[in-house]
């Protein structure tokens, strides 16, 4: 009887605290894993493989020649420039918004949270049209901008503004739940010890949010480089001037220049894969340095 009791307690499927997944039949686990792998292979691996196969279909010489084109180089430079401006701007806004929402109580907090989520709910095309309505030649400030020889729409400033709008929730949304979970005890303790606001942020808040902040920056940068809809509306598709990499891919594809189109698309795919690798490294390092209790 005692031996039977010990056996029943030692068996993983009979322990009271054993995870539910360990008590499922083997065929259920294998089926779920197979479905997941099949889905990933069909919708992720296969399209990526097709992009690289088409890009390299005419050899490495044709592949690298696609990037030697002046328009392609201009599109790459503009994409990197846009991300270099939009991401830091969103970091500043995201940290400030998350700090205000998580650490303070004020009138209009719910409205601010709703506004932060707005780009997730609004189509990027609509976001671009909003900037055209405001800054276009016939927009609200169009006449004033023309009189002062300032061009926003169909120029780099419009592309940066549209990209910033589409990507600004990523950092804030990553930090808000993290900072809310941490509470305000450490900051209040620092205040009682005479620390200034900058000292509190640099020595208390920032070390606690550094991994979430880095994760949000990675996602924000990936979206900024790959944004199409909003940028397409405000750019004007001027080759060599206002075309980012996604827009350049569309133009090349519409001109039946498939090798160059897939070559530039493969560069975007490589940037996306690099982003995923960096995201995985951040998560691994976070778990290694700050393990869960």
TIMARTI-82644 format. One record per residue (C-alpha): residue number from 1; residue in three letters; x, y, z. Coordinates in nm, 2 decimals, decimal comma. Layout:
<atoms>
    nr   rest       c1       c2       c3
   NUM    ala        X        Y        Z
...
</atoms>
This chain:
<atoms>
    nr   rest       c1       c2       c3
     1    unk     0,00     0,00     0,00
     2    unk     0,28     0,24     0,09
     3    unk     0,47     0,15    -0,23
     4    unk     0,16     0,21    -0,43
     5    unk     0,11     0,55    -0,26
     6    unk     0,47     0,65    -0,33
     7    unk     0,44     0,54    -0,69
     8    unk     0,12     0,74    -0,74
     9    unk     0,29     1,05    -0,60
    10    unk     0,61     1,02    -0,80
    11    unk     0,43     0,97    -1,13
    12    unk     0,43     1,32    -1,31
    13    unk     0,08     1,27    -1,44
    14    unk    -0,06     1,20    -1,09
    15    unk     0,10     1,49    -0,90
    16    unk    -0,14     1,75    -0,78
    17    unk     0,09     2,03    -0,89
    18    unk     0,19     1,88    -1,23
    19    unk     0,12     2,11    -1,53
    20    unk    -0,19     2,03    -1,73
    21    unk     0,02     1,99    -2,05
    22    unk     0,21     1,69    -1,91
    23    unk    -0,12     1,50    -1,86
    24    unk    -0,22     1,54    -2,23
    25    unk    -0,19     1,25    -2,46
    26    unk     0,13     1,25    -2,67
    27    unk    -0,06     1,27    -3,00
    28    unk    -0,23     1,60    -2,88
    29    unk     0,11     1,76    -2,81
    30    unk     0,26     1,64    -3,14
    31    unk    -0,05     1,76    -3,33
    32    unk    -0,03     2,10    -3,18
    33    unk     0,34     2,13    -3,25
    34    unk     0,29     2,01    -3,60
    35    unk     0,02     2,26    -3,67
    36    unk     0,23     2,54    -3,53
    37    unk     0,53     2,44    -3,74
    38    unk     0,32     2,40    -4,05
    39    unk     0,17     2,74    -4,00
    40    unk     0,51     2,91    -3,95
    41    unk     0,66     2,72    -4,25
    42    unk     0,38     2,82    -4,48
    43    unk     0,33     3,18    -4,37
    44    unk     0,68     3,28    -4,26
    45    unk     0,96     3,05    -4,39
    46    unk     0,82     2,99    -4,73
    47    unk     0,76     3,36    -4,82
    48    unk     1,11     3,46    -4,69
    49    unk     1,27     3,18    -4,89
    50    unk     1,08     3,29    -5,20
    51    unk     1,21     3,65    -5,15
    52    unk     1,57     3,54    -5,13
    53    unk     1,53     3,29    -5,41
    54    unk     1,40     3,56    -5,65
    55    unk     1,66     3,81    -5,53
    56    unk     1,94     3,57    -5,60
    57    unk     1,79     3,41    -5,91
    58    unk     2,02     3,59    -6,15
    59    unk     2,33     3,56    -5,95
    60    unk     2,52     3,77    -5,69
    61    unk     2,64     4,02    -5,95
    62    unk     2,28     4,12    -6,04
    63    unk     2,19     4,12    -5,67
    64    unk     2,45     4,36    -5,56
    65    unk     2,40     4,57    -5,88
    66    unk     2,05     4,64    -5,75
    67    unk     2,19     4,84    -5,46
    68    unk     2,44     5,03    -5,67
    69    unk     2,15     5,22    -5,83
    70    unk     2,13     5,58    -5,72
    71    unk     1,76     5,56    -5,64
    72    unk     1,81     5,25    -5,43
    73    unk     2,09     5,41    -5,23
    74    unk     1,87     5,72    -5,18
    75    unk     1,59     5,50    -5,05
    76    unk     1,82     5,32    -4,81
    77    unk     1,96     5,65    -4,68
    78    unk     1,61     5,80    -4,63
    79    unk     1,48     5,49    -4,45
    80    unk     1,78     5,50    -4,21
    81    unk     1,74     5,87    -4,16
    82    unk     1,37     5,85    -4,09
    83    unk     1,43     5,57    -3,83
    84    unk     1,72     5,77    -3,68
    85    unk     1,48     6,06    -3,61
    86    unk     1,16     5,89    -3,54
    87    unk     1,29     5,63    -3,29
    88    unk     1,47     5,88    -3,05
    89    unk     1,16     6,10    -3,06
    90    unk     0,94     5,81    -2,96
    91    unk     1,18     5,71    -2,69
    92    unk     1,16     6,06    -2,53
    93    unk     0,78     6,06    -2,56
    94    unk     0,74     5,70    -2,46
    95    unk     0,94     5,74    -2,14
    96    unk     0,78     6,06    -2,05
    97    unk     0,42     5,93    -2,11
    98    unk     0,49     5,60    -1,93
    99    unk     0,64     5,79    -1,63
   100    unk     0,35     6,03    -1,61
   101    unk     0,08     5,75    -1,64
   102    unk     0,25     5,50    -1,41
   103    unk     0,38     5,73    -1,14
   104    unk     0,12     6,01    -1,11
   105    unk    -0,25     6,06    -1,09
   106    unk    -0,40     6,34    -1,29
   107    unk    -0,71     6,44    -1,47
   108    unk    -0,72     6,31    -1,83
   109    unk    -0,50     6,00    -1,77
   110    unk    -0,75     5,77    -1,94
   111    unk    -0,77     6,01    -2,24
   112    unk    -0,39     6,00    -2,27
   113    unk    -0,38     5,62    -2,27
   114    unk    -0,65     5,62    -2,54
   115    unk    -0,45     5,86    -2,75
   116    unk    -0,14     5,65    -2,72
   117    unk    -0,33     5,35    -2,86
   118    unk    -0,48     5,56    -3,14
   119    unk    -0,22     5,46    -3,41
   120    unk    -0,30     5,10    -3,34
   121    unk    -0,67     5,15    -3,42
   122    unk    -0,63     5,39    -3,72
   123    unk    -0,52     5,27    -4,06
   124    unk    -0,18     5,40    -4,15
   125    unk    -0,33     5,54    -4,48
   126    unk    -0,57     5,74    -4,27
   127    unk    -0,28     5,87    -4,06
   128    unk    -0,11     5,99    -4,38
   129    unk    -0,42     6,16    -4,50
   130    unk    -0,45     6,35    -4,17
   131    unk    -0,11     6,50    -4,23
   132    unk    -0,21     6,59    -4,59
   133    unk    -0,52     6,76    -4,45
   134    unk    -0,32     6,96    -4,20
   135    unk     0,00     7,04    -4,39
   136    unk    -0,09     6,99    -4,76
   137    unk    -0,11     7,28    -5,01
   138    unk    -0,49     7,30    -4,95
   139    unk    -0,47     7,20    -4,59
   140    unk    -0,52     7,40    -4,27
   141    unk    -0,17     7,54    -4,27
   142    unk    -0,10     7,50    -4,64
   143    unk    -0,11     7,87    -4,73
   144    unk     0,11     7,97    -4,44
   145    unk     0,37     7,71    -4,53
   146    unk     0,37     7,81    -4,89
   147    unk     0,42     8,18    -4,80
   148    unk     0,72     8,09    -4,58
   149    unk     0,86     7,84    -4,83
   150    unk     0,83     7,55    -4,60
   151    unk     0,75     7,21    -4,75
   152    unk     0,63     6,92    -4,53
   153    unk     0,41     6,70    -4,75
   154    unk     0,60     6,53    -5,04
   155    unk     0,92     6,60    -4,85
   156    unk     1,13     6,44    -4,57
   157    unk     0,96     6,62    -4,28
   158    unk     0,62     6,47    -4,38
   159    unk     0,78     6,12    -4,40
   160    unk     0,93     6,16    -4,05
   161    unk     0,61     6,29    -3,90
   162    unk     0,40     6,01    -4,05
   163    unk     0,65     5,75    -3,93
   164    unk     0,67     5,90    -3,59
   165    unk     0,29     5,90    -3,55
   166    unk     0,26     5,53    -3,66
   167    unk     0,54     5,41    -3,43
   168    unk     0,50     5,62    -3,12
   169    unk     0,29     5,37    -2,92
   170    unk     0,56     5,10    -2,92
   171    unk     0,79     5,24    -2,65
   172    unk     0,51     5,38    -2,44
   173    unk     0,31     5,06    -2,45
   174    unk     0,61     4,85    -2,35
   175    unk     0,69     5,07    -2,05
   176    unk     0,35     5,16    -1,91
   177    unk     0,26     4,81    -1,76
   178    unk     0,62     4,76    -1,65
   179    unk     0,64     5,08    -1,46
   180    unk     0,29     5,03    -1,31
   181    unk     0,39     4,69    -1,18
   182    unk     0,70     4,83    -1,02
   183    unk     0,50     5,09    -0,83
   184    unk     0,64     5,41    -0,67
   185    unk     0,80     5,29    -0,35
   186    unk     1,16     5,32    -0,47
   187    unk     1,11     5,67    -0,62
   188    unk     0,94     5,79    -0,29
   189    unk     1,23     5,65    -0,09
   190    unk     1,47     5,84    -0,32
   191    unk     1,27     6,16    -0,26
   192    unk     1,29     6,12     0,12
   193    unk     1,67     6,08     0,08
   194    unk     1,69     6,42    -0,10
   195    unk     1,74     6,30    -0,46
   196    unk     1,65     6,53    -0,74
   197    unk     1,41     6,44    -1,02
   198    unk     1,70     6,37    -1,26
   199    unk     1,88     6,16    -1,00
   200    unk     1,57     5,96    -0,94
   201    unk     1,52     5,89    -1,31
   202    unk     1,89     5,81    -1,38
   203    unk     1,96     5,59    -1,07
   204    unk     1,62     5,44    -0,98
   205    unk     1,37     5,44    -1,27
   206    unk     1,60     5,39    -1,57
   207    unk     1,78     5,08    -1,43
   208    unk     1,44     4,92    -1,36
   209    unk     1,31     4,98    -1,71
   210    unk     1,62     4,94    -1,92
   211    unk     1,52     4,60    -2,07
   212    unk     1,17     4,70    -2,15
   213    unk     1,30     5,02    -2,30
   214    unk     1,54     4,84    -2,52
   215    unk     1,27     4,60    -2,63
   216    unk     1,04     4,88    -2,72
   217    unk     1,32     5,06    -2,92
   218    unk     1,38     4,74    -3,12
   219    unk     1,01     4,71    -3,21
   220    unk     0,98     5,08    -3,29
   221    unk     1,28     5,07    -3,51
   222    unk     1,16     4,77    -3,70
   223    unk     0,82     4,93    -3,77
   224    unk     0,98     5,26    -3,87
   225    unk     1,20     5,10    -4,14
   226    unk     0,91     4,89    -4,27
   227    unk     0,63     5,14    -4,27
   228    unk     0,45     5,17    -4,60
   229    unk     0,09     5,30    -4,58
   230    unk     0,13     5,64    -4,41
   231    unk     0,46     5,71    -4,58
   232    unk     0,31     5,63    -4,92
   233    unk     0,04     5,90    -4,88
   234    unk     0,27     6,18    -4,77
   235    unk     0,58     6,10    -4,98
   236    unk     0,47     6,18    -5,33
   237    unk     0,68     5,88    -5,46
   238    unk     0,96     6,11    -5,59
   239    unk     1,24     5,87    -5,70
   240    unk     1,57     5,95    -5,54
   241    unk     1,41     6,20    -5,29
   242    unk     1,11     6,08    -5,10
   243    unk     1,10     5,70    -5,16
   244    unk     1,18     5,48    -4,87
   245    unk     1,28     5,12    -4,92
   246    unk     0,92     4,98    -4,90
   247    unk     0,81     5,24    -5,16
   248    unk     1,11     5,17    -5,38
   249    unk     1,02     4,80    -5,38
   250    unk     0,67     4,88    -5,50
   251    unk     0,79     5,10    -5,78
   252    unk     1,05     4,84    -5,90
   253    unk     0,79     4,56    -5,89
   254    unk     0,53     4,77    -6,08
   255    unk     0,80     4,83    -6,35
   256    unk     0,86     4,45    -6,37
   257    unk     1,21     4,49    -6,24
   258    unk     1,17     4,18    -6,03
   259    unk     1,53     4,11    -5,95
   260    unk     1,59     4,46    -5,81
   261    unk     1,26     4,46    -5,63
   262    unk     1,33     4,14    -5,45
   263    unk     1,68     4,24    -5,38
   264    unk     1,57     4,55    -5,19
   265    unk     1,29     4,34    -5,03
   266    unk     1,55     4,09    -4,91
   267    unk     1,74     4,37    -4,74
   268    unk     1,43     4,47    -4,56
   269    unk     1,38     4,10    -4,46
   270    unk     1,74     4,08    -4,34
   271    unk     1,68     4,39    -4,12
   272    unk     1,36     4,22    -3,99
   273    unk     1,55     3,90    -3,91
   274    unk     1,83     4,10    -3,74
   275    unk     1,56     4,27    -3,53
   276    unk     1,42     3,93    -3,42
   277    unk     1,77     3,81    -3,33
   278    unk     1,84     4,12    -3,13
   279    unk     1,50     4,09    -2,96
   280    unk     1,58     3,73    -2,87
   281    unk     1,92     3,82    -2,73
   282    unk     1,76     4,10    -2,52
   283    unk     1,50     3,85    -2,38
   284    unk     1,77     3,59    -2,31
   285    unk     2,00     3,84    -2,14
   286    unk     1,71     3,98    -1,93
   287    unk     1,61     3,63    -1,81
   288    unk     1,98     3,55    -1,74
   289    unk     2,05     3,87    -1,54
   290    unk     1,71     3,93    -1,39
   291    unk     1,56     3,58    -1,34
   292    unk     1,20     3,55    -1,22
   293    unk     1,17     3,45    -0,85
</atoms>
